[in-house]
Amino acid sequence: MTRSGKRTICVVLVIVMGIGLLCAPASASTRSSEYLASYSASVLPDPDGRLVISASVNGRGTMTELGVKTIFLYESADGKSFQQVKTYESSQYPNMMGSGAFFCEDLFVYQGKVGYYYFASVYVYAGKDGMGDTRNYTTTTVKAIA
């Protein structure tokens, strides 16, 4: 995926998150916290079975730690019965965490199987001064393409 493609995905995620905050203030309050303003994640199919796993996290102000703690990726041949196929931990992949007020990254490209279905369970984190919050976001299910 090109650099401009990555930027486009990040911009789209920010817009979607902004619209979601305006359209659903009741649900936004249950998802946000003292540290997390909003967050989202996606698994997008790329050609040849590749899957791009991305995340966007907005902190409430500048955070000393902001990003993704853990990603669990699930796979299914039939779209019904899913099994965990990959785990990504920020302790092993430093690119999953940053600092500041906003984090938006294409984190990983996973080589999936064409025709199989995938989704991710993403645990985002925002923290400051030794305190912080973790929340879970489950992506929509996508099918790997040729």
N, CA, C and O of each residue as an XYZ file, in Angstrom:
584
protein
N       0.851     -1.167      0.000
C       0.000      0.000      0.000
C       0.899      1.232      0.000
O       1.875      1.281      0.749
N       0.590      2.212     -0.816
C       1.433      3.392     -0.935
C       1.253      4.296      0.273
O       0.283      4.177      1.022
N       2.205      5.199      0.448
C       2.161      6.146      1.571
C       0.921      7.026      1.482
O       0.292      7.307      2.503
N       0.556      7.468      0.276
C      -0.644      8.299      0.130
C      -1.892      7.485      0.439
O      -2.868      8.033      0.952
N      -1.882      6.194      0.140
C      -3.001      5.320      0.477
C      -3.163      5.190      1.990
O      -4.281      5.184      2.504
N      -2.035      5.087      2.699
C      -2.074      5.013      4.156
C      -2.641      6.303      4.736
O      -3.468      6.273      5.647
N      -2.195      7.419      4.210
C      -2.701      8.700      4.704
C      -4.199      8.826      4.441
O      -4.940      9.327      5.287
N      -4.641      8.377      3.279
C      -6.062      8.432      2.952
C      -6.873      7.614      3.939
O      -7.922      8.060      4.403
N      -6.392      6.415      4.265
C      -7.094      5.573      5.231
C      -7.174      6.264      6.586
O      -8.222      6.237      7.232
N      -6.080      6.884      7.024
C      -6.081      7.591      8.307
C      -7.072      8.742      8.302
O      -7.808      8.930      9.271
N      -7.102      9.514      7.223
C      -8.040     10.634      7.123
C      -9.476     10.126      7.156
O     -10.323     10.703      7.838
N      -9.754      9.060      6.431
C     -11.104      8.490      6.422
C     -11.486      8.018      7.823
O     -12.612      8.247      8.263
N     -10.562      7.362      8.531
C     -10.852      6.914      9.896
C     -11.165      8.088     10.813
O     -12.083      8.003     11.629
N     -10.419      9.180     10.693
C     -10.666     10.355     11.516
C     -12.039     10.941     11.214
O     -12.769     11.301     12.138
N     -12.399     11.043      9.955
C     -13.707     11.584      9.572
C     -14.821     10.694     10.098
O     -15.797     11.188     10.662
N     -14.684      9.392      9.918
C     -15.704      8.456     10.395
C     -15.854      8.561     11.907
O     -16.972      8.566     12.423
N     -14.728      8.647     12.619
C     -14.798      8.771     14.072
C     -15.477     10.076     14.469
O     -16.272     10.094     15.408
N     -15.179     11.161     13.774
C     -15.805     12.447     14.068
C     -17.298     12.414     13.835
O     -18.069     12.914     14.653
N     -17.711     11.832     12.730
C     -19.142     11.711     12.437
C     -19.818     10.838     13.482
O     -20.925     11.140     13.928
N     -19.157      9.760     13.870
C     -19.719      8.880     14.889
C     -19.927      9.590     16.212
O     -20.918      9.344     16.900
N     -19.001     10.471     16.578
C     -19.153     11.220     17.821
C     -20.325     12.195     17.741
O     -21.027     12.404     18.730
N     -20.538     12.787     16.580
C     -21.649     13.717     16.414
C     -22.992     13.003     16.353
O     -23.989     13.511     16.865
N     -23.025     11.832     15.732
C     -24.288     11.118     15.516
C     -24.723     10.282     16.699
O     -25.914     10.005     16.843
N     -23.810      9.875     17.542
C     -24.176      8.965     18.625
C     -23.534      9.363     19.949
O     -22.689      8.629     20.462
N     -23.915     10.510     20.516
C     -23.279     10.941     21.757
C     -23.497      9.981     22.927
O     -22.643      9.891     23.809
N     -24.618      9.267     22.954
C     -24.856      8.332     24.056
C     -23.870      7.186     24.017
O     -23.307      6.827     25.052
N     -23.644      6.601     22.855
C     -22.712      5.485     22.768
C     -21.274      5.960     22.909
O     -20.433      5.220     23.418
N     -20.972      7.175     22.471
C     -19.611      7.694     22.596
C     -19.214      7.812     24.063
O     -18.056      7.573     24.406
N     -20.147      8.174     24.927
C     -19.812      8.322     26.336
C     -19.499      6.974     26.979
O     -18.701      6.913     27.914
N     -20.113      5.894     26.498
C     -19.809      4.587     27.058
C     -18.484      4.054     26.535
O     -17.848      3.224     27.185
N     -18.070      4.517     25.384
C     -16.820      4.042     24.792
C     -15.636      4.885     25.214
O     -14.512      4.384     25.232
N     -15.843      6.129     25.551
C     -14.733      6.998     25.888
C     -14.419      6.888     27.384
O     -15.120      6.212     28.137
N     -13.358      7.563     27.785
C     -12.936      7.529     29.178
C     -12.205      8.831     29.490
O     -12.173      9.757     28.680
N     -11.629      8.875     30.665
C     -10.861     10.053     31.063
C      -9.633     10.249     30.160
O      -9.128     11.363     30.021
N      -9.166      9.165     29.556
C      -7.959      9.203     28.735
C      -8.232      9.049     27.244
O      -7.526      9.627     26.419
N      -9.245      8.278     26.901
C      -9.574      8.002     25.500
C     -10.767      8.836     25.050
O     -11.839      8.779     25.652
N     -10.570      9.612     23.986
C     -11.679     10.384     23.419
C     -12.452      9.528     22.418
O     -13.682      9.499     22.444
N     -11.741      8.840     21.544
C     -12.373      7.968     20.551
C     -11.313      7.030     19.986
O     -10.111      7.245     20.139
N     -11.806      5.977     19.325
C     -10.886      4.993     18.755
C     -11.629      4.137     17.744
O     -12.851      3.998     17.798
N     -10.875      3.574     16.832
C     -11.426      2.644     15.855
C     -10.290      1.794     15.307
O      -9.113      2.066     15.541
N     -10.671      0.767     14.579
C      -9.683     -0.111     13.951
C     -10.324     -0.719     12.718
O     -11.545     -0.703     12.564
N      -9.486     -1.254     11.843
C     -10.019     -1.877     10.633
C      -9.082     -2.976     10.149
O      -7.879     -2.972     10.412
N      -9.682     -3.908      9.436
C      -8.945     -4.909      8.665
C      -9.444     -4.721      7.241
O     -10.626     -4.920      6.961
N      -8.546     -4.339      6.341
C      -8.923     -4.065      4.953
C      -8.227     -5.043      4.019
O      -7.023     -5.268      4.140
N      -8.977     -5.624      3.091
C      -8.365     -6.570      2.146
C      -7.519     -5.846      1.103
O      -7.913     -4.808      0.572
N      -6.366     -6.408      0.827
C      -5.451     -5.943     -0.204
C      -5.312     -7.106     -1.193
O      -5.644     -8.237     -0.836
N      -4.842     -6.875     -2.401
C      -4.711     -7.973     -3.366
C      -3.826     -9.122     -2.860
O      -2.999     -8.945     -1.965
N      -4.024    -10.289     -3.453
C      -3.244    -11.493     -3.171
C      -3.423    -12.020     -1.747
O      -2.521    -12.657     -1.203
N      -4.592    -11.755     -1.141
C      -4.883    -12.287      0.183
C      -4.327    -11.490      1.336
O      -4.541    -11.852      2.493
N      -3.620    -10.416      1.055
C      -3.058     -9.604      2.137
C      -4.167     -8.826      2.844
O      -5.164     -8.438      2.234
N      -3.968     -8.607      4.149
C      -4.911     -7.846      4.965
C      -4.145     -6.752      5.687
O      -3.131     -7.026      6.329
N      -4.619     -5.512      5.590
C      -3.978     -4.383      6.257
C      -4.737     -4.101      7.550
O      -5.933     -3.811      7.528
N      -4.032     -4.191      8.671
C      -4.628     -3.953      9.984
C      -4.227     -2.554     10.430
O      -3.042     -2.248     10.560
N      -5.234     -1.702     10.664
C      -4.996     -0.303     11.021
C      -5.724      0.050     12.303
O      -6.690     -0.607     12.690
N      -5.242      1.104     12.958
C      -5.907      1.602     14.163
C      -5.779      3.109     14.239
O      -4.806      3.700     13.771
N      -6.791      3.714     14.843
C      -6.802      5.155     15.075
C      -7.270      5.388     16.511
O      -8.323      4.892     16.912
N      -6.487      6.142     17.281
C      -6.795      6.381     18.687
C      -6.628      7.870     18.974
O      -5.584      8.452     18.681
N      -7.663      8.481     19.549
C      -7.603      9.882     19.961
C      -7.577      9.954     21.480
O      -8.457      9.413     22.150
N      -6.561     10.626     22.021
C      -6.485     10.814     23.462
C      -7.193     12.094     23.872
O      -7.418     12.984     23.053
N      -7.534     12.173     25.129
C      -8.088     13.417     25.689
C      -6.898     14.280     26.110
O      -6.475     14.262     27.266
N      -6.377     15.026     25.157
C      -5.170     15.809     25.393
C      -3.943     14.990     25.042
O      -4.051     13.920     24.442
N      -2.789     15.489     25.413
C      -1.529     14.822     25.106
C      -1.279     13.684     26.090
O      -1.311     13.878     27.305
N      -1.032     12.500     25.547
C      -0.793     11.303     26.356
C       0.674     10.886     26.240
O       1.296     11.071     25.194
N       1.219     10.324     27.318
C       2.593      9.807     27.258
C       2.632      8.453     26.561
O       3.654      8.077     25.988
N       1.513      7.713     26.608
C       1.374      6.460     25.868
C       0.029      6.459     25.171
O      -1.004      6.721     25.787
N       0.050      6.159     23.877
C      -1.185      6.166     23.090
C      -1.015      5.190     21.937
O      -0.025      5.244     21.206
N      -1.982      4.303     21.779
C      -1.885      3.372     20.670
C      -2.623      2.082     20.942
O      -3.714      2.077     21.513
N      -2.005      0.973     20.520
C      -2.639     -0.341     20.596
C      -1.772     -1.268     21.442
O      -0.577     -1.418     21.190
N      -2.384     -1.884     22.445
C      -1.671     -2.834     23.303
C      -1.615     -4.224     22.681
O      -0.560     -4.857     22.653
N      -2.779     -4.703     22.172
C      -2.858     -6.073     21.665
C      -3.838     -6.154     20.501
O      -4.870     -5.482     20.490
N      -3.499     -6.985     19.527
C      -4.406     -7.293     18.419
C      -4.516     -8.807     18.312
O      -3.506     -9.506     18.230
N      -5.747     -9.309     18.313
C      -6.014    -10.718     18.053
C      -6.687    -10.794     16.685
O      -7.732    -10.180     16.472
N      -6.096    -11.540     15.763
C      -6.660    -11.703     14.425
C      -7.301    -13.075     14.317
O      -6.716    -14.082     14.716
N      -8.525    -13.104     13.766
C      -9.300    -14.339     13.641
C      -9.565    -14.656     12.176
O      -9.689    -13.754     11.347
N      -9.650    -15.960     11.864
C      -9.822    -16.437     10.493
C     -10.923    -17.496     10.443
O     -11.120    -18.255     11.392
N     -11.641    -17.531      9.303
C     -12.681    -18.530      9.101
C     -12.792    -18.873      7.619
O     -12.730    -17.990      6.763
N     -12.954    -20.141      7.326
C     -13.166    -20.564      5.938
C     -14.602    -20.328      5.504
O     -14.862    -20.056      4.332
N     -15.548    -20.432      6.457
C     -16.967    -20.319      6.110
C     -17.626    -19.025      6.576
O     -18.805    -18.812      6.293
N     -16.904    -18.158      7.279
C     -17.474    -16.910      7.768
C     -18.306    -17.071      9.025
O     -18.941    -16.117      9.474
N     -18.312    -18.268      9.600
C     -19.123    -18.542     10.796
C     -18.285    -19.027     11.980
O     -18.453    -18.554     13.104
N     -17.401    -19.954     11.721
C     -16.585    -20.551     12.771
C     -15.171    -19.973     12.688
O     -14.396    -20.334     11.802
N     -14.841    -19.062     13.629
C     -13.560    -18.348     13.597
C     -12.573    -18.924     14.593
O     -12.943    -19.375     15.677
N     -11.295    -18.899     14.198
C     -10.204    -19.329     15.060
C      -9.138    -18.241     15.065
O      -8.883    -17.601     14.044
N      -8.521    -18.040     16.220
C      -7.449    -17.054     16.323
C      -6.231    -17.559     15.560
O      -5.795    -18.694     15.756
N      -5.672    -16.694     14.670
C      -4.519    -17.109     13.863
C      -3.262    -16.289     14.139
O      -2.159    -16.704     13.785
N      -3.425    -15.121     14.772
C      -2.252    -14.276     15.008
C      -2.522    -13.354     16.186
O      -3.638    -12.869     16.370
N      -1.484    -13.120     16.983
C      -1.545    -12.158     18.079
C      -0.381    -11.193     17.927
O       0.757    -11.609     17.714
N      -0.670     -9.911     18.036
C       0.354     -8.870     18.019
C       0.329     -8.178     19.377
O      -0.734     -7.758     19.834
N       1.485     -8.054     20.026
C       1.602     -7.395     21.334
C       2.542     -6.201     21.207
O       3.569     -6.277     20.533
N       2.183     -5.100     21.860
C       3.024     -3.899     21.777
C       4.401     -4.119     22.390
O       5.352     -3.425     22.028
N       4.524     -5.071     23.311
C       5.842     -5.356     23.897
C       6.797     -5.952     22.861
O       8.015     -5.847     23.002
N       6.238     -6.580     21.818
C       7.059     -7.176     20.762
C       7.152     -6.282     19.523
O       8.086     -6.405     18.731
N       6.179     -5.384     19.363
C       6.117     -4.498     18.185
C       5.966     -3.051     18.653
O       4.843     -2.577     18.826
N       7.077     -2.343     18.860
C       7.017     -0.978     19.397
C       6.217      0.009     18.538
O       5.774      1.039     19.045
N       6.025     -0.289     17.245
C       5.273      0.619     16.379
C       3.791      0.677     16.760
O       3.058      1.519     16.241
N       3.340     -0.206     17.660
C       1.943     -0.215     18.069
C       1.615      0.883     19.075
O       0.444      1.198     19.286
N       2.634      1.465     19.695
C       2.413      2.509     20.698
C       3.189      3.762     20.328
O       4.268      3.699     19.738
N       2.619      4.890     20.685
C       3.271      6.173     20.478
C       2.930      7.086     21.636
O       2.646      6.628     22.743
N       2.958      8.375     21.375
C       2.574      9.367     22.379
C       1.963     10.555     21.644
O       2.044     10.650     20.420
N       1.360     11.445     22.396
C       0.728     12.617     21.812
C      -0.776     12.571     21.980
O      -1.284     11.917     22.890
N      -1.490     13.264     21.105
C      -2.946     13.340     21.205
C      -3.642     12.443     20.192
O      -4.830     12.154     20.335
N      -2.909     11.996     19.161
C      -3.539     11.226     18.101
C      -2.586     10.156     17.587
O      -1.398     10.416     17.394
N      -3.109      8.952     17.366
C      -2.331      7.832     16.840
C      -3.117      7.219     15.696
O      -4.264      6.813     15.883
N      -2.521      7.145     14.515
C      -3.180      6.530     13.360
C      -2.112      5.823     12.537
O      -1.218      6.464     11.986
N      -2.209      4.519     12.458
C      -1.175      3.748     11.766
C      -1.759      2.547     11.044
O      -2.705      1.919     11.520
N      -1.188      2.237      9.896
C      -1.336      0.916      9.300
C      -0.293      0.074     10.033
O       0.904      0.207      9.777
N      -0.734     -0.776     10.927
C       0.192     -1.461     11.816
C       0.844     -2.688     11.204
O       2.054     -2.880     11.320
N       0.039     -3.520     10.553
C       0.568     -4.771     10.032
C      -0.095     -5.135      8.725
O      -1.225     -4.736      8.443
N       0.632     -5.901      7.933
C       0.065     -6.549      6.753
C       0.185     -8.041      7.004
O       1.285     -8.578      7.133
N      -0.957     -8.698      7.072
C      -1.005    -10.130      7.330
C      -1.295    -10.860      6.026
O      -2.190    -10.469      5.276
N      -0.542    -11.914      5.758
C      -0.787    -12.708      4.560
C      -1.864    -13.733      4.856
O      -1.605    -14.775      5.459
N      -3.085    -13.420      4.421
C      -4.207    -14.314      4.633
C      -4.370    -15.288      3.482
O      -3.508    -15.399      2.610
N      -5.486    -15.986      3.498
C      -5.812    -16.945      2.452
C      -6.978    -16.393      1.646
O      -8.012    -16.040      2.215
N      -6.825    -16.315      0.336
C      -7.868    -15.797     -0.544
C      -9.155    -16.587     -0.311
O      -9.153    -17.817     -0.285
N     -10.260    -15.845     -0.141
C     -11.561    -16.468      0.068
C     -11.911    -16.711      1.524
O     -13.059    -17.029      1.835
N     -10.946    -16.567      2.424
C     -11.206    -16.739      3.849
C     -11.687    -15.416      4.449
O     -11.491    -14.350      3.867
N     -12.316    -15.503      5.617
C     -12.862    -14.332      6.307
C     -11.997    -14.001      7.525
O     -11.445    -14.889      8.174
N     -11.893    -12.693      7.821
C     -11.034    -12.238      8.905
C     -11.680    -11.071      9.666
O     -12.404    -10.256      9.094
N     -11.396    -11.020     10.965
C     -11.691     -9.835     11.766
C     -10.656     -9.764     12.878
O      -9.954    -10.738     13.151
N     -10.567     -8.598     13.518
C      -9.593     -8.407     14.593
C     -10.273     -7.851     15.833
O     -11.220     -7.070     15.750
N      -9.771     -8.267     16.967
C     -10.153     -7.698     18.255
C      -8.952     -6.866     18.707
O      -7.879     -7.405     18.978
N      -9.145     -5.547     18.784
C      -8.048     -4.612     18.999
C      -8.213     -3.924     20.358
O      -9.262     -3.344     20.641
N      -7.185     -3.990     21.185
C      -7.209     -3.348     22.497
C      -6.378     -2.066     22.437
O      -5.152     -2.111     22.337
N      -7.060     -0.930     22.498
C      -6.400      0.370     22.430
C      -6.081      0.850     23.840
O      -6.683      0.399     24.815
N      -5.121      1.778     23.934
C      -4.691      2.273     25.242
C      -4.322      3.742     25.141
O      -3.744      4.188     24.150
N      -4.668      4.484     26.184
C      -4.193      5.857     26.353
C      -3.810      6.019     27.813
O      -4.555      5.613     28.705
N      -2.644      6.615     28.057
C      -2.189      6.774     29.425
C      -1.321      8.001     29.618
O      -0.697      8.516     28.690
N      -1.308      8.453     30.889
C      -0.554      9.651     31.243
C      -0.250      9.588     32.738
O      -1.113      9.241     33.544
N       0.977      9.923     33.092
C       1.387      9.975     34.500
C       1.119      8.666     35.244
O       0.686      8.681     36.397
N       1.373      7.550     34.592
C       1.228      6.256     35.230
C      -0.194      5.719     35.310
O      -0.406      4.624     35.831
N      -1.158      6.456     34.813
C      -2.562      6.028     34.822
C      -3.030      5.927     33.377
O      -2.453      6.563     32.496
N      -4.084      5.123     33.120
C      -4.582      5.013     31.758
C      -5.765      4.083     31.652
O      -6.210      3.505     32.643
N      -6.267      3.945     30.446
C      -7.423      3.105     30.159
C      -7.190      2.267     28.912
O      -6.535      2.699     27.963
N      -7.741      1.058     28.934
C      -7.735      0.167     27.781
C      -9.182     -0.104     27.383
O     -10.042     -0.312     28.239
N      -9.442     -0.100     26.090
C     -10.774     -0.437     25.575
C     -10.608     -1.386     24.399
O      -9.572     -1.396     23.734
N     -11.640     -2.183     24.152
C     -11.625     -3.138     23.048
C     -12.469     -2.632     21.889
O     -13.531     -2.041     22.085
N     -11.977     -2.874     20.679
C     -12.720     -2.561     19.459
C     -12.640     -3.782     18.555
O     -11.549     -4.265     18.253
N     -13.788     -4.281     18.125
C     -13.825     -5.419     17.212
C     -14.166     -4.920     15.815
O     -15.172     -4.238     15.621
N     -13.331     -5.258     14.852
C     -13.533     -4.791     13.477
C     -14.660     -5.569     12.803
O     -15.118     -6.595     13.305
N     -15.084     -5.068     11.685
C     -16.024     -5.823     10.869
C     -15.288     -6.982     10.193
O     -14.063     -6.964     10.076
N     -16.026     -7.961      9.764
C     -15.449     -9.117      9.096
C     -15.259     -8.800      7.609
O     -16.151     -8.249      6.964
N     -14.083     -9.156      7.073
C     -13.787     -8.945      5.659
C     -13.351    -10.264      5.027
O     -12.928    -11.190      5.719
N     -13.460    -10.331      3.727
C     -13.029    -11.508      2.976
C     -11.753    -11.185      2.217
O     -11.685    -10.178      1.511
N     -10.736    -12.040      2.361
C      -9.483    -11.845      1.633
C      -9.714    -12.022      0.146
O     -10.387    -12.959     -0.283
N      -9.145    -11.105     -0.643
C      -9.384    -11.093     -2.095
C      -8.135    -11.497     -2.880
O      -7.014    -11.450     -2.373
N      -8.359    -11.884     -4.102
C      -7.254    -12.287     -4.997
C      -6.537    -11.081     -5.563
O      -5.587    -11.233     -6.331
